[in-house]
Each structure stands twice: as structure tokens, then as C-alpha cells.
């Protein structure tokens, strides 16, 4: 049987290789085609390329002494700020030019004089091919073509409708900055720049997605991020050849180390301060246009337990909350499984008074504990999903259904036991203390419940061991996923189960900031002022 | 992939005798009683099962007609037979992991002995080794029918009763583990708690006091009264919080001394070929109660009270020693102490220990300390 399977697998692999060979190179009619000096010819060619889309506007006009220069503007309506076009391109060319002494204007051969004298906008570039021209206009720029010039001008007039910087909805804080990333890449890079006012913050931009041509940016701190990591990130990003990047999740799934794992090996955040903190630790952030989340690599398991506020509040409470998050994580994957195991296999483990309480609770319940746990878990997930997807106006119905129908009616009808409801609700809530791993912990919870139902505590132990082995085997961009716990890195434990005071955290994460591990000098502990030596004498 | 295949292999290998019991399919047994039976061959067993239907919180104060437990009476050739026969009457399988007590009627303990009854509880996987063992004066199944106050289930009630016995130090507490330890030792006589029912106003309530003494063939041979029990508890180091009531050396008043710590050493000595046991008790007590005036600042009086408590302890031990000699039962574990210190000599006397023990010379040393007069210096009585 295995031989047969092997053959099948080989066959599909070969098939795939063949397909790859046949797939044509990305088609691009405009590749490398240079602009003509004749404006009319250029415009005809441009129309051929862009078709008849009404939002792609070509505006012809004349300017210069005796309106001797024929020109055309090309831009995409809706992406540009028309005010900028009117004020800074058309007005200077058509009106202000007359104010100049005609003697001063030598007959122009190319666009450089226009650029240096007449156009009062910030960012102007020369483009010479149709490909560049279209790329620029699709990103909100306006292209100025002039008859007789072999080059066109690419003028920055970006001004589309975008969501402004708002407070993030998932990663909320009591203390700390309230701003979150938005859908516009340029805003997001600006938010990062606002956090790290340092020329060493390097932002590299590239375009991914054959059809969508999405702009993505890599942000890192030169001198802190290791060149190997950067090279790896660049190579993984550059091998993405796909139709569309509509969200950073696309990128994540193309570059992650363990695509079959339940656990994510690429971190994400919607807060610029978190992204900046990770960049400062030597990580690399990947910003994707159209996505209010920044991806950060490498990602460690422990990152799920670290919240921005841990670092802003004082260390004692932050450490307590850290420990609580660990407890909640284990509770969220284990509690229903342990309950099922106790109820079906290990009644002797339960103290007698508790056993009697539990027996009273399950008395007359028609389902086995395993079935009950899985049913209740599924019902909770359905309610949760419903709560997210339903329009806000009907969203309230969910809580009523959840509280009344499931919580009360089901118990009164004797369909589920109260202890199970309490447990499932509690478990579900505790899984949200570690939001990063909520997806994984939900699935692991169901798996462990199944194992507990089949094999009891033994099944739970097998499940946990398998989980541990799996986690220990994971890598994220070369860094062991369980660092600093396995491999044990004593220094990094300062920011793991607990969060040590800032003045003790002298080093950046050991395995990430390989190049430049020192964060700060080691005499930063605040202390009362020392009595002046001379005065004491 | 490897993990999954390992898991699959294990699940096949382990499914064979895997025991899945839904909680709803179990009858939680909290206590069991054994009584004598007319026909010699059969065992009569009463198992106390929690009746969840009437235990629901609202029904805690249920009428006697509908108690929160069910005393299931079965019979069979062996204990296990009884238990399996119970499934002919009970719709749910008896579950023994939460069994708290085993009660034997005194008749049964004296005539048949308890050996054949205990094997199952050691051998089977379900029962715990911490089950309390008791002998009841009169019928054992009546104990499980007593009027249970504060805890709706009699067996649980008795279990708590035993756990609290250190407050009075007048009853012994023996679980399966200690019972078997005594039996497996060189010469120590096993003991059990002794329980009886008090009848007043038509209510039957339990009284846990004294000790049932067994010989090494598991037959009950006698009892210790409350004071003798305390004597035994001193020697075997099981007394940690009793009360010593004694007359004041000064007036005709009673004073109570609360024991706050006690430690005993048994030291066998062979001097000139003569075996002698030395018992050294170290005790600390506090003045807990005085009927009349006690001047705690009077140092001489304080010393005399202290000497008084030492005398009470010595008397306790002497009384229990006397009873043990009478029963020819080494309830203190002197034999084991000898075996540990003089293993070679022990070999020679082991066979005759039952005769040597009553004639043994025992020296009792009591060192006591009266620590404090508790919260007040002066008595309110003048």
C-alpha cells in the first residue's frame, strides 16, 4: 500500500514540475517599450495599453510662449489630488509661464528645465518607458508628457481617500500610544519613522503580485538586524510569484517556515510602537500596502505572551500578568480535556466532595462527557464566529442566544451540565489572553479533548508531548521557536515568564540581534543621590 | 508523521483493557459494613451508595423516608463475590475509589476475624489505601444507618469524625495502610477504631471512642478504653493535640492542659542479658482551662502543675500497658523496636514474644513543659 502511495506522490510531483515548465513568463506588453518624442503617437499607444477605462484621464493642453508646446497630463481619477494638479502643474505651466520674461526661456529640448523652474511640487522624477509611466500613474502620480520630449515627468500627486490613523481594535492598551497602522503604506512607514527618528531605520520597497502589483516595504534598523536575516527576508519575498497580495496574510503564508504547523511563525501587529520595539530588537518588519498590520520576523512563541503594556507599566504587575497569561494559555488548551479525562477515566483523582458535586452536575445528562465537551466547544465557536460576522445591529442577538438559550435553557433542560458550561466559557475567555495563539489553542483544545476522551490522562500526556516536540522543532527565520526556553538563553529569560525592569535588560534578544547585542549600559539603576564627598568632609 | 504513527500504534496497543466509565454510570460507594451471617459460608455486606437524586442541594434536608444514600445489602462467598452480586440489585456498578470506611461488627471481628475481608481492598485497583477501619459495637450495618448530622451521608460523617479525633486523643484512627503496616511488622498487634451508637430521643448518633485490639491472626481480642487509648497514642507517637484534665495541686479544682506537641522515643536496652524497654515522652502543654483560681505567677505552683501533667501521662501509659499485657498484644510496637536495635537477639526471642511481652520491664520517662497560661494571667474565679 505504501509503495502505491509513494508512486502517487512521485507522479503528482513530476506533474507539478512539468506544469511549472510550461507556465508562461508573466505577460507584459509594455515591457521595456520606450516613449516616443511625438506626443500624439505616445497618446495613441497609451490608449491602446489602458483601454477605455473612464477613470484614466488624459488631459491635453498647450503652454509656453504662444502656446507653442503641446502637452498632456495622464493620471487616474480618484487616486490623485486634483487640487495639486491644478495648483502646481497646470497653473504654473499655462499661466505663470507668461509672467516670465520670454527671453529667459530658451527653447526647451527636454523636461529638466520644466522640472527645475516651473513645477512647484515636492517629488518629480523623469520616466522614459511606458511601463514606468503606467506604474507611476497607478500609484496616484500624474505623468506630464510634452511633445518633442523623449522623457516624461512623473509628478507626485497622491491623494486618494484613506482611513486616517485610528486606535487599533485588537491590541488595545490602557497605557501606551493609541495609534494604529492603516491601509496606506506611506502612512505606515511614516508612523514607524515617527517612532525611530534615526537614518539607520532603512525602508526598502518592492512590488509583489503579478496582477495587483502591491507595494510592500521592509523596515529594519541598520547595524542591529543581521545581514543574514535581511538576505533571507529579501530572498523569501522575491520568490513570491503570485497573482495577488490583498492582505499581509498572503505574504505570511508565502514566507513562513512551517506552513503545516498550527502555530504561526510570522508575527504581526497593528501598533507602530510594537513594530518599532521589534525592529529595535533586530527583527525585520514587512509592511504591505492595503493592510493595517505589519508582519515581523523572526517570531518566537513567547511573543504571544508579551503585550505592549508589559513594557510601559512597572515590572511587578507586568510579570504577574505574564504568568497569568501562561496559566491562561495552558488552561485554555487543557481544561476541557482534563475535565473529560477526569469524568470518564480518573474519577479516583477527584477529591470526594468535589466528585459528589460533579456527579450531581452530570446527573441525568444524556451525553458522554466527550460528546458534551466537543458540542459545547463547537457551540461556543459558532457563537463567536457569529458575533464577529453578524452586522452590528443583529450582533446583540448572539449574546442573548448565548446567555439565555445555551447558558440557562440547556442546563435547565438537562442537556448539558453546568460545570461543563462554566468550563467552556472560562476556557474560551482565557484563550483570548494570548491572542496571537488563539487560533492554535482553539484547535489544540479540540484535539486534546478528543485524545482525553479516547485515552484519558494518557492521551493528554501524549498530546502535550507531541505539541512540545513540535514546538521545539519549529524555527522562524533560523531562530528556534521556543527560544529563550528551549534552547535556554538565561539572559533572555528576563523578558519571558516575567518582565524584568528596563534597567536590567542590557542585551537585545540573544539569537535575533546577533550583530549588535548591547542595548544599554549597565549602570542605569535609579538610586538616591550620593552625598557629596567634599561636603561630608 | 512519526508522531501520528506512534500515536496510532499506541492507541491500538492500549485499547485492550482500557476502562472507560462515564461518571453517570457509577454508583459512588462511600462506606461498607460487614456483619455476621447465620449461614457460616456467606458474607453479608452492606454498601453505602450516594443517592444523587435526593442529594441535590434543595433536597439536603430530605425526610428520613428518602435519605441521600442507599444501603445496599448483598451476600456472597467472598467480598468480591458480594460486590459483583450487588450489580444484580444496583443499576450502576459500585465504584470503590471514594470508599471512606470499612466497618466490622464486633461479633464478626471476634469470631471470624477480619483477614478474609481485607484482601480485596488491598488487591483491587479501585479502593484507596487510606480507607478508615472501624469495629462497631453491635451491628455494623446499623452504623451506616445512623442519624447523620451535619453531613448527609453517614460514611462521610464518620470519616470526618475520625479525621478530627486528634482534638480529643481518646480514639485511635487506623487506615488500611497502617493496619497492614502493623500486620507486616515483626510483632505489632493491629488495632482499629471503635465506634458505637448512642440512642437518645429516638436518634442514633455515633460515638467514636477507644480502640479495638486484634491479635496477629486478625481476630479481635479486646478493647482499650479512652484513657488506655490515649496511653497507646502517647507511645506510638500519634498524639498531637489532646487534653489532659487533672486536679490542681493547690485546691479542689480541675484544670485542663492542652497538649501542643508531643514526641516519644522507644528505646530497648539489653543490660546483663535482660531486655528492658525505655519510653521517653517529651511533651509541651499550655494551661487551657482552670475551674478555680490558679496563680500563674507562682513559680512553685506552676512547676507542680507541670509535674502533675507528667504524672497523668505516666499513668496513661501505665494503664494501657497493663491492658496490653492482659491481652498479650504488643500494641506499642516494642517488638519492632527490639528488632531494629538488636536484630540478632530478636531472632531468638521472636517466637516467644507473645509470652515475653507481658513480663517486659518498662521504664517510663516523661519530660514535660508547661509553656504558657494562654490569654489571661489571672483566673476570673477567685
HADDOCK unambig.tbl for C-alpha pairs under 7 A between the chains (distance, minus, plus):
assign (segid A and resid 343 and name CA) (segid B and resid 22 and name CA) 6.36 0.50 0.50
assign (segid A and resid 343 and name CA) (segid B and resid 23 and name CA) 5.62 0.50 0.50
assign (segid A and resid 344 and name CA) (segid B and resid 20 and name CA) 5.76 0.50 0.50
assign (segid A and resid 344 and name CA) (segid B and resid 21 and name CA) 5.05 0.50 0.50
assign (segid A and resid 344 and name CA) (segid B and resid 22 and name CA) 4.59 0.50 0.50
assign (segid A and resid 344 and name CA) (segid B and resid 23 and name CA) 6.10 0.50 0.50
assign (segid A and resid 345 and name CA) (segid B and resid 19 and name CA) 6.85 0.50 0.50
assign (segid A and resid 345 and name CA) (segid B and resid 20 and name CA) 5.41 0.50 0.50
assign (segid A and resid 345 and name CA) (segid B and resid 21 and name CA) 5.88 0.50 0.50
assign (segid A and resid 348 and name CA) (segid B and resid 97 and name CA) 5.17 0.50 0.50
assign (segid A and resid 348 and name CA) (segid B and resid 98 and name CA) 6.69 0.50 0.50
assign (segid A and resid 352 and name CA) (segid B and resid 98 and name CA) 6.08 0.50 0.50
assign (segid A and resid 359 and name CA) (segid B and resid 23 and name CA) 6.48 0.50 0.50
assign (segid A and resid 359 and name CA) (segid B and resid 24 and name CA) 6.91 0.50 0.50
assign (segid A and resid 360 and name CA) (segid B and resid 52 and name CA) 6.01 0.50 0.50
assign (segid A and resid 360 and name CA) (segid B and resid 56 and name CA) 6.65 0.50 0.50
assign (segid A and resid 362 and name CA) (segid B and resid 24 and name CA) 6.69 0.50 0.50
assign (segid A and resid 363 and name CA) (segid B and resid 24 and name CA) 6.01 0.50 0.50
assign (segid A and resid 368 and name CA) (segid B and resid 22 and name CA) 6.59 0.50 0.50
assign (segid A and resid 466 and name CA) (segid B and resid 3 and name CA) 6.63 0.50 0.50
